[in-house]
Amino acid sequence: MAELPIPESTDEPDTGAEILAFPGARRDPRLRDVIGEVLREERHDQNRTLTDVAADAAVSIQYLSEVERGRKDVSSDVLHAIHGALGLELDELLDRVVHRIAPGSQRRGPSMLAA
């Protein structure tokens, strides 16, 4: 039985989780990192504290902080509570995330696929 290649550690800054790269792998940002950046940026733009937003979203301050730093994956229910506490519509949040992941992308409308 053939052995799988062992991924090499990258020289990326420590994000709290070991990041491994396989030869030829794309270096896309992690979704949780980008979501966290957008949420933190919106909170800062509103001059709100972690305590304030966490209370409005009914999550702990520590959990919100970890989400903003990309250290926790967030469930759709918790994401709904956080973006709601910020007064940010889900489509706007996701649009900002998409533009950070693929800066040149254009927002597209619904697509129809043939069966």
DSSP file (Angstrom, degrees, kcal/mol; ACC not computed):
  #  RESIDUE AA STRUCTURE BP1 BP2  ACC     N-H-->O    O-->H-N    N-H-->O    O-->H-N    TCO  KAPPA ALPHA  PHI   PSI    X-CA   Y-CA   Z-CA
    1    1 A M              0   0    0      0, 0.0     2,-0.1     0, 0.0     0, 0.0   0.000 360.0 360.0 360.0 132.9    0.0    0.0    0.0
    2    2 A A        -     0   0    0      1,-0.1     2,-0.3     0, 0.0     0, 0.0  -0.440 360.0-123.2 -74.8 143.4    1.4    3.4   -1.0
    3    3 A E        -     0   0    0     -2,-0.1    -1,-0.1     1,-0.0     3,-0.1  -0.655  22.5-120.8 -85.9 142.2    2.1    6.0    1.7
    4    4 A L        -     0   0    0     -2,-0.3     2,-0.1     1,-0.1    -1,-0.0  -0.533  36.2 -99.6 -76.6 147.0    0.4    9.4    1.5
    5    5 A P        -     0   0    0      0, 0.0    -1,-0.1     0, 0.0    17,-0.0  -0.405  33.5-122.6 -66.7 144.2    2.7   12.4    1.3
    6    6 A I        -     0   0    0     -2,-0.1    -3,-0.0    -3,-0.1     0, 0.0  -0.776  29.7-120.9 -87.5 124.5    3.2   14.2    4.6
    7    7 A P        -     0   0    0      0, 0.0     2,-0.4     0, 0.0    15,-0.2  -0.298  23.1-124.8 -65.7 150.5    2.2   17.8    4.2
    8    8 A E  E     -A   21   0A   0     13,-1.7    13,-2.1     1,-0.0     2,-0.1  -0.748  22.4-113.1 -95.0 142.1    4.9   20.4    4.9
    9    9 A S  E     -A   20   0A   0     -2,-0.4    11,-0.2    11,-0.2     2,-0.1  -0.457  33.8-133.1 -68.5 145.3    4.3   23.2    7.5
   10   10 A T        -     0   0    0      9,-1.3     9,-0.1    -2,-0.1    -1,-0.1  -0.452  13.7-121.5 -93.7 171.4    4.1   26.7    6.0
   11   11 A D        +     0   0    0     -2,-0.1     3,-0.1     3,-0.0    -1,-0.1   0.104  67.9 133.0 -96.0  20.3    5.9   29.8    7.1
   12   12 A E        -     0   0    0      7,-0.1     7,-0.1     1,-0.1     3,-0.1  -0.309  69.3 -87.8 -67.0 154.2    2.5   31.5    7.6
   13   13 A P        -     0   0    0      0, 0.0     2,-0.3     0, 0.0    -1,-0.1  -0.301  53.2 -92.8 -61.2 149.5    1.9   33.4   10.8
   14   14 A D        +     0   0    0      1,-0.2     4,-0.1    -3,-0.1    -3,-0.0  -0.496  42.9 176.9 -68.0 123.2    0.6   31.4   13.7
   15   15 A T        -     0   0    0      2,-0.6    -1,-0.2    -2,-0.3     3,-0.1   0.212  62.0 -92.3-109.8  12.2   -3.2   31.6   13.7
   16   16 A G  S    S+     0   0    0      1,-0.2     2,-0.4    55,-0.0    -2,-0.1   0.292 108.3  74.7  94.7 -11.3   -3.7   29.2   16.6
   17   17 A A  S    S-     0   0    0      0, 0.0    -2,-0.6     0, 0.0     2,-0.2  -0.996  90.1-107.3-133.9 140.0   -4.0   26.2   14.3
   18   18 A E        -     0   0    0     -2,-0.4     2,-0.5    -4,-0.1    -4,-0.0  -0.486  32.5-149.7 -66.8 129.6   -1.3   24.4   12.4
   19   19 A I        -     0   0    0     -2,-0.2    -9,-1.3    -9,-0.1     2,-0.4  -0.902  13.9-168.2-104.4 125.5   -1.6   25.2    8.7
   20   20 A L  E     -A    9   0A   0     -2,-0.5     2,-0.4   -11,-0.2   -11,-0.2  -0.870   3.8-160.4-114.5 147.0   -0.4   22.5    6.4
   21   21 A A  E     -A    8   0A   0    -13,-2.1   -13,-1.7    -2,-0.4     6,-0.1  -0.991   6.7-150.3-129.9 133.6    0.2   22.8    2.7
   22   22 A F    >   -     0   0    0     -2,-0.4     3,-2.5   -15,-0.2   -16,-0.0  -0.748  44.8 -86.7 -93.3 147.6    0.5   20.1    0.1
   23   23 A P  T 3  S+     0   0    0      0, 0.0     3,-0.1     0, 0.0    -1,-0.1  -0.310 116.8  13.1 -54.0 129.6    2.7   20.7   -3.0
   24   24 A G  T 3  S+     0   0    0      1,-0.3     2,-0.1    -3,-0.0    -3,-0.0   0.403  92.7 142.2  84.9  -2.9    0.6   22.5   -5.6
   25   25 A A    <   -     0   0    0     -3,-2.5    -1,-0.3     1,-0.1     2,-0.1  -0.456  54.3-114.6 -73.4 143.5   -2.2   23.4   -3.2
   26   26 A R        -     0   0    0     -2,-0.1     2,-0.8    -3,-0.1    -4,-0.1  -0.463  17.6-133.7 -72.6 150.0   -3.9   26.8   -3.5
   27   27 A R        +     0   0    0     -2,-0.1    -1,-0.1    -6,-0.1     3,-0.0  -0.595  40.5 162.9-105.9  69.2   -3.5   29.1   -0.7
   28   28 A D        -     0   0    0     -2,-0.8     2,-0.1     1,-0.1    73,-0.1  -0.590  43.5-105.3 -82.9 148.2   -7.1   30.3   -0.2
   29   29 A P        -     0   0    0      0, 0.0     2,-0.2     0, 0.0    -1,-0.1  -0.402  40.1-102.4 -68.4 151.6   -8.0   32.0    3.0
   30   30 A R    >>  -     0   0    0      1,-0.1     4,-1.9    -2,-0.1     3,-0.5  -0.548  24.2-128.6 -73.6 140.7  -10.1   30.0    5.4
   31   31 A L  H 3> S+     0   0    0      1,-0.2     4,-2.7    -2,-0.2     5,-0.2   0.886 108.4  55.0 -57.0 -42.1  -13.7   30.9    5.4
   32   32 A R  H 3> S+     0   0    0      1,-0.2     4,-1.9     2,-0.2    38,-0.3   0.840 106.1  52.6 -64.9 -31.2  -13.8   31.3    9.2
   33   33 A D  H <> S+     0   0    0     -3,-0.5     4,-2.2    37,-0.2    -1,-0.2   0.932 112.2  44.3 -66.2 -45.3  -10.9   33.8    9.0
   34   34 A V  H  X S+     0   0    0     -4,-1.9     4,-2.3     2,-0.2    -2,-0.2   0.905 112.6  50.8 -69.7 -41.9  -12.7   36.0    6.4
   35   35 A I  H  X S+     0   0    0     -4,-2.7     4,-2.5     1,-0.2    -1,-0.2   0.933 111.4  49.8 -59.4 -45.0  -16.0   35.9    8.2
   36   36 A G  H  X S+     0   0    0     -4,-1.9     4,-2.7    -5,-0.2     5,-0.2   0.901 109.2  51.3 -60.7 -42.6  -14.3   36.9   11.4
   37   37 A E  H  X S+     0   0    0     -4,-2.2     4,-2.7     2,-0.2    -1,-0.2   0.921 111.4  47.5 -60.8 -44.5  -12.5   39.8    9.7
   38   38 A V  H  X S+     0   0    0     -4,-2.3     4,-2.3     2,-0.2    -2,-0.2   0.917 113.2  47.8 -65.6 -43.2  -15.7   41.1    8.3
   39   39 A L  H  X S+     0   0    0     -4,-2.5     4,-2.3     2,-0.2    -2,-0.2   0.927 114.1  46.6 -63.7 -44.5  -17.6   40.8   11.6
   40   40 A R  H  X S+     0   0    0     -4,-2.7     4,-2.7     2,-0.2     5,-0.2   0.920 111.6  51.3 -63.5 -44.0  -14.8   42.5   13.5
   41   41 A E  H  X S+     0   0    0     -4,-2.7     4,-2.7    -5,-0.2    -1,-0.2   0.915 111.0  48.1 -60.3 -43.3  -14.5   45.3   10.9
   42   42 A E  H  X S+     0   0    0     -4,-2.3     4,-1.5     2,-0.2    -1,-0.2   0.913 111.3  50.4 -64.4 -42.0  -18.2   46.0   11.1
   43   43 A R  H  <>S+     0   0    0     -4,-2.3     5,-2.3     1,-0.2    -2,-0.2   0.923 112.9  46.3 -61.8 -44.1  -18.1   46.0   14.9
   44   44 A H  H ><5S+     0   0    0     -4,-2.7     3,-1.8     1,-0.2    -2,-0.2   0.906 108.0  56.1 -64.5 -41.9  -15.2   48.5   14.8
   45   45 A D  H 3<5S+     0   0    0     -4,-2.7    -1,-0.2     1,-0.3    -2,-0.2   0.821 109.7  47.1 -59.6 -30.1  -17.0   50.7   12.2
   46   46 A Q  T 3<5S-     0   0    0     -4,-1.5    -1,-0.3    -3,-0.2    -2,-0.2   0.414 110.8-125.5 -89.5   0.7  -19.9   50.9   14.6
   47   47 A N  T < 5 +     0   0    0     -3,-1.8     2,-0.3     1,-0.2    -3,-0.2   0.898  60.4 147.6  54.0  44.1  -17.6   51.7   17.5
   48   48 A R      < -     0   0    0     -5,-2.3    -1,-0.2    -6,-0.1     2,-0.2  -0.786  43.1-126.2-109.7 153.9  -19.1   48.9   19.5
   49   49 A T     >  -     0   0    0     -2,-0.3     4,-2.2    -3,-0.1     5,-0.3  -0.520  23.0-114.5 -92.7 161.8  -17.4   46.6   22.0
   50   50 A L  H  > S+     0   0    0      1,-0.2     4,-2.9     2,-0.2     5,-0.3   0.906 118.9  55.1 -56.3 -42.1  -17.2   42.9   22.1
   51   51 A T  H  > S+     0   0    0      1,-0.2     4,-2.1     2,-0.2    -1,-0.2   0.915 108.2  47.4 -59.5 -45.5  -19.3   43.0   25.3
   52   52 A D  H  > S+     0   0    0      2,-0.2     4,-2.1     1,-0.2    -1,-0.2   0.942 116.8  40.7 -63.0 -51.0  -22.0   45.0   23.6
   53   53 A V  H  X S+     0   0    0     -4,-2.2     4,-2.3     1,-0.2    -2,-0.2   0.900 113.7  53.5 -68.8 -40.9  -22.3   42.8   20.5
   54   54 A A  H  X>S+     0   0    0     -4,-2.9     5,-2.2    -5,-0.3     4,-0.9   0.910 109.5  49.1 -60.5 -41.7  -21.9   39.6   22.5
   55   55 A A  H ><5S+     0   0    0     -4,-2.1     3,-0.6    -5,-0.3    -1,-0.2   0.930 112.3  47.5 -63.2 -45.1  -24.8   40.6   24.8
   56   56 A D  H 3<5S+     0   0    0     -4,-2.1    -1,-0.2     1,-0.2    -2,-0.2   0.833 116.7  43.6 -65.0 -32.3  -27.0   41.5   21.8
   57   57 A A  H 3<5S-     0   0    0     -4,-2.3    -1,-0.2    -5,-0.2    -2,-0.2   0.522 107.8-126.1 -89.6  -6.7  -26.2   38.2   20.1
   58   58 A A  T <<5 +     0   0    0     -4,-0.9     2,-0.3    -3,-0.6    -3,-0.2   0.893  69.9 120.1  59.4  42.8  -26.6   36.2   23.3
   59   59 A V  S   <S-     0   0    0     -5,-2.2    -1,-0.3    -6,-0.1    -2,-0.1  -0.885  70.3 -92.6-126.4 162.5  -23.1   34.7   22.9
   60   60 A S     >  -     0   0    0     -2,-0.3     4,-2.4     1,-0.1     5,-0.2  -0.389  27.6-123.3 -73.9 154.5  -20.2   34.9   25.3
   61   61 A I  H  > S+     0   0    0      1,-0.2     4,-2.5     2,-0.2     5,-0.2   0.908 113.6  52.7 -60.4 -42.8  -17.5   37.6   24.8
   62   62 A Q  H  > S+     0   0    0      2,-0.2     4,-2.3     1,-0.2    -1,-0.2   0.907 109.2  48.5 -61.9 -42.7  -14.9   34.9   24.6
   63   63 A Y  H  > S+     0   0    0      2,-0.2     4,-2.4     1,-0.2    -2,-0.2   0.937 111.8  48.5 -65.4 -46.0  -16.7   33.0   21.8
   64   64 A L  H  X S+     0   0    0     -4,-2.4     4,-2.6     1,-0.2    -2,-0.2   0.911 110.9  51.8 -60.0 -42.0  -17.4   36.2   19.8
   65   65 A S  H  X S+     0   0    0     -4,-2.5     4,-1.6     1,-0.2    -1,-0.2   0.913 110.2  48.1 -60.2 -43.4  -13.7   37.1   20.1
   66   66 A E  H  <>S+     0   0    0     -4,-2.3     5,-2.8     2,-0.2     6,-1.0   0.868 110.8  51.1 -67.4 -36.3  -12.6   33.7   18.9
   67   67 A V  H ><5S+     0   0    0     -4,-2.4     3,-1.5     4,-0.2    -2,-0.2   0.943 110.1  49.7 -62.8 -47.5  -15.1   33.9   15.9
   68   68 A E  H 3<5S+     0   0    0     -4,-2.6    -2,-0.2     1,-0.3    -1,-0.2   0.817 111.4  49.1 -62.1 -31.1  -13.7   37.3   15.0
   69   69 A R  T 3<5S-     0   0    0     -4,-1.6    -1,-0.3    -5,-0.2    -2,-0.2   0.409 115.5-115.0 -89.6   2.3  -10.1   36.0   15.2
   70   70 A G  T < 5S+     0   0    0     -3,-1.5    -3,-0.2   -38,-0.3   -37,-0.2   0.718  83.7 119.3  74.4  20.6  -11.0   33.0   13.0
   71   71 A R      < +     0   0    0     -5,-2.8     2,-0.4    -6,-0.2    -4,-0.2   0.587  68.6  48.0 -94.1 -11.9  -10.3   30.5   15.8
   72   72 A K  S    S-     0   0    0     -6,-1.0     2,-0.3   -40,-0.1    -2,-0.2  -0.992  76.4-131.4-130.3 135.8  -13.9   29.1   15.9
   73   73 A D        -     0   0    0     -2,-0.4     2,-0.4    -3,-0.1    -6,-0.1  -0.653  31.7-139.0 -75.1 141.6  -16.1   27.9   13.1
   74   74 A V        -     0   0    0     -2,-0.3     2,-0.0    -7,-0.1    -1,-0.0  -0.879   6.0-129.2-110.6 135.2  -19.5   29.5   13.6
   75   75 A S     >  -     0   0    0     -2,-0.4     4,-2.7     1,-0.1     5,-0.2  -0.330  28.4-110.5 -73.0 162.9  -22.8   27.7   13.1
   76   76 A S  H  > S+     0   0    0      1,-0.2     4,-2.1     2,-0.2     5,-0.1   0.861 118.7  53.4 -63.5 -34.4  -25.5   29.3   10.9
   77   77 A D  H  > S+     0   0    0      2,-0.2     4,-1.9     1,-0.2    -1,-0.2   0.922 112.1  42.8 -66.9 -43.9  -27.6   30.0   14.0
   78   78 A V  H  > S+     0   0    0      2,-0.2     4,-2.5     1,-0.2    -2,-0.2   0.900 112.9  52.9 -70.0 -40.1  -24.8   31.8   15.8
   79   79 A L  H  X S+     0   0    0     -4,-2.7     4,-2.9     1,-0.2     5,-0.3   0.907 108.0  52.3 -59.6 -40.6  -23.8   33.7   12.7
   80   80 A H  H  X S+     0   0    0     -4,-2.1     4,-2.0    -5,-0.2    -1,-0.2   0.915 110.2  48.1 -60.2 -44.1  -27.4   34.8   12.3
   81   81 A A  H  X S+     0   0    0     -4,-1.9     4,-2.1     2,-0.2    -2,-0.2   0.901 114.3  46.0 -64.5 -41.3  -27.4   36.1   15.9
   82   82 A I  H  X S+     0   0    0     -4,-2.5     4,-1.5     2,-0.2    -2,-0.2   0.947 114.5  44.2 -70.7 -48.5  -24.1   38.0   15.4
   83   83 A H  H  <>S+     0   0    0     -4,-2.9     5,-2.9     1,-0.2     4,-0.3   0.863 114.4  52.3 -67.5 -30.4  -24.9   39.6   12.1
   84   84 A G  H ><5S+     0   0    0     -4,-2.0     3,-1.2    -5,-0.3    -1,-0.2   0.901 105.8  53.2 -66.8 -40.3  -28.3   40.5   13.5
   85   85 A A  H 3<5S+     0   0    0     -4,-2.1    -1,-0.2     1,-0.3    -2,-0.2   0.805 110.8  48.1 -63.6 -28.8  -26.8   42.1   16.5
   86   86 A L  T 3<5S-     0   0    0     -4,-1.5    -1,-0.3     2,-0.2    -2,-0.2   0.511 112.1-121.3 -87.5  -5.4  -24.7   44.2   14.2
   87   87 A G  T < 5 +     0   0    0     -3,-1.2     2,-0.5    -4,-0.3    -3,-0.2   0.804  66.4 142.1  68.5  27.7  -27.7   45.1   12.1
   88   88 A L      < -     0   0    0     -5,-2.9    -1,-0.3    -6,-0.2    -2,-0.2  -0.900  50.6-128.9-107.3 124.1  -25.9   43.6    9.1
   89   89 A E     >  -     0   0    0     -2,-0.5     4,-2.3     1,-0.1     3,-0.3  -0.404  19.1-122.1 -69.9 147.8  -28.0   41.7    6.6
   90   90 A L  H  > S+     0   0    0      1,-0.2     4,-2.8     2,-0.2     5,-0.3   0.890 111.6  54.0 -59.3 -41.4  -26.7   38.2    5.7
   91   91 A D  H  > S+     0   0    0      1,-0.2     4,-2.1     2,-0.2    -1,-0.2   0.874 109.4  48.5 -64.0 -34.9  -26.4   39.0    2.0
   92   92 A E  H  > S+     0   0    0     -3,-0.3     4,-2.3     2,-0.2    -1,-0.2   0.918 111.7  49.6 -69.0 -43.3  -24.2   42.0    2.8
   93   93 A L  H  X S+     0   0    0     -4,-2.3     4,-2.1     1,-0.2    -2,-0.2   0.951 114.3  44.3 -57.6 -50.8  -22.1   39.9    5.1
   94   94 A L  H  X S+     0   0    0     -4,-2.8     4,-2.8     1,-0.2    -1,-0.2   0.855 110.3  55.4 -66.4 -34.8  -21.6   37.2    2.5
   95   95 A D  H  X S+     0   0    0     -4,-2.1     4,-2.2    -5,-0.3    -1,-0.2   0.923 109.1  47.3 -62.2 -44.1  -21.0   39.7   -0.3
   96   96 A R  H  X S+     0   0    0     -4,-2.3     4,-1.2     2,-0.2    -2,-0.2   0.896 112.1  50.6 -63.3 -40.0  -18.2   41.2    1.8
   97   97 A V  H >X S+     0   0    0     -4,-2.1     4,-2.0     1,-0.2     3,-0.5   0.941 109.8  49.7 -63.1 -47.5  -16.8   37.8    2.4
   98   98 A V  H 3X S+     0   0    0     -4,-2.8     4,-3.0     1,-0.2     7,-0.2   0.901 108.7  52.5 -59.2 -42.3  -16.9   36.8   -1.2
   99   99 A H  H 3< S+     0   0    0     -4,-2.2    -1,-0.2     1,-0.2    -2,-0.2   0.749 109.9  48.8 -69.9 -22.5  -15.1   40.0   -2.3
  100  100 A R  H << S+     0   0    0     -4,-1.2    -1,-0.2    -3,-0.5    -2,-0.2   0.825 114.9  44.3 -81.1 -33.1  -12.3   39.4    0.2
  101  101 A I  H  < S+     0   0    0     -4,-2.0    -2,-0.2     1,-0.3    -3,-0.2   0.912 134.9  16.5 -75.4 -43.1  -11.9   35.8   -1.0
  102  102 A A  S >< S-     0   0    0     -4,-3.0     3,-2.5    -5,-0.2    -1,-0.3  -0.735  73.7-174.2-130.6  81.5  -12.1   36.7   -4.7
  103  103 A P  T 3  S+     0   0    0      0, 0.0    -1,-0.1     0, 0.0    -4,-0.1   0.740  82.3  50.0 -53.8 -30.2  -11.5   40.5   -4.9
  104  104 A G  T 3  S+     0   0    0     -4,-0.1    -5,-0.1     2,-0.1     2,-0.1   0.430  86.0 118.3 -88.2   1.9  -12.2   40.8   -8.6
  105  105 A S    <   -     0   0    0     -3,-2.5     2,-0.4    -7,-0.2    -3,-0.0  -0.352  55.4-141.9 -74.5 149.3  -15.4   38.8   -8.5
  106  106 A Q        -     0   0    0     -2,-0.1     2,-0.3     0, 0.0    -2,-0.1  -0.871  27.0-108.1-104.9 141.1  -18.7   40.4   -9.5
  107  107 A R        -     0   0    0     -2,-0.4     2,-0.3     1,-0.0   -12,-0.0  -0.544  40.8-155.9 -69.6 128.4  -21.9   39.6   -7.5
  108  108 A R        -     0   0    0     -2,-0.3     3,-0.1     1,-0.1    -1,-0.0  -0.775   8.2-127.0-108.7 151.5  -24.0   37.4   -9.7
  109  109 A G        -     0   0    0     -2,-0.3    -1,-0.1     1,-0.2     0, 0.0  -0.123  56.5 -51.1 -78.9-174.4  -27.7   36.8   -9.6
  110  110 A P        -     0   0    0      0, 0.0     2,-0.4     0, 0.0    -1,-0.2  -0.252  56.5-142.0 -59.7 146.8  -29.3   33.4   -9.3
  111  111 A S        -     0   0    0     -3,-0.1     2,-0.5     2,-0.0    -3,-0.0  -0.874   2.6-143.6-110.8 145.2  -28.2   30.8  -11.8
  112  112 A M        -     0   0    0     -2,-0.4     2,-0.4     0, 0.0     0, 0.0  -0.927  13.7-159.9-108.6 132.6  -30.4   28.2  -13.5
  113  113 A L        -     0   0    0     -2,-0.5     2,-0.2     2,-0.0    -2,-0.0  -0.908  18.1-122.9-111.6 138.3  -29.0   24.8  -14.1
  114  114 A A              0   0    0     -2,-0.4     0, 0.0     1,-0.1     0, 0.0  -0.540 360.0 360.0 -77.2 144.4  -30.4   22.4  -16.7
  115  115 A A              0   0    0     -2,-0.2    -1,-0.1     0, 0.0    -2,-0.0   0.447 360.0 360.0 -86.7 360.0  -31.5   19.0  -15.4
